[in-house]
Amino acid sequence: ALEYEAHIQGIAARSHDNREGISAFLEKRDAQFTGR
């Protein structure tokens, strides 16, 4: 189960929404999530 979780976390970390969330936080603005 932990191996699967690590795999899924890796995929989520590379998503567009993850990058947008981090960028928005650093720029102190609302994130514009697209579901990707």
C-alpha positions in Angstrom: 0.0 0.0 0.0 2.8 2.4 0.8 4.5 1.7 -2.5 1.3 2.6 -4.3 0.9 5.8 -2.3 4.5 6.8 -3.1 3.8 6.2 -6.8 0.5 8.3 -6.8 2.2 11.1 -4.9 4.9 11.2 -7.5 2.3 11.6 -10.3 0.4 14.3 -8.3 3.6 16.2 -7.7 4.2 16.6 -11.4 0.7 17.8 -12.2 -0.2 21.2 -13.7 -2.4 22.0 -10.7 0.4 21.3 -8.3 2.7 23.7 -10.1 -0.1 26.3 -10.2 -0.8 25.9 -6.5 2.9 26.4 -5.6 3.2 29.4 -8.0 0.1 31.0 -6.7 1.2 30.6 -3.1 4.6 32.1 -3.8 3.1 35.0 -5.8 0.4 35.5 -3.1 -2.5 35.2 -5.5 -5.5 32.8 -5.8 -4.7 29.6 -7.7 -6.5 28.9 -11.0 -6.9 25.1 -10.9 -7.9 23.3 -14.1 -8.2 19.7 -12.9 -5.0 18.6 -14.7 
